[in-house]
């Protein structure tokens, strides 16, 4: 394997800063910072961080996440909720609808497959 095919885990790209669509925000003023390390052929991966707040989410894609730091609560529309923190990993499947609440600034690495 050649080294030019290895992408460093430490972000070496300029971050993108954004916020959820205001119509989706339930509480707070969350700010997202995303370091996109790979985007090709329907595959996206990188590191994402958010400051505290709560917003609605709806997934049309697969997303694998591993929480690197912070605490968040992911709730389904039916009321079931899970608290995730550093060391936790999980998959959000297409069709998932609910909310993401960042309790303590949360950083995760992610892999999204469309």
Secondary structure, DSSP 8 states (H G I E B T S, - for coil): --GGG---SS--S--EEE---GGGEEEE---EEEEEEEEETTEEEEEEEE-SEEEEEE-SSEEEEEEEEEEEEEEETTS-EEEEETT-EEEE-TT-EEEEEEEEEEEEEEEEE-
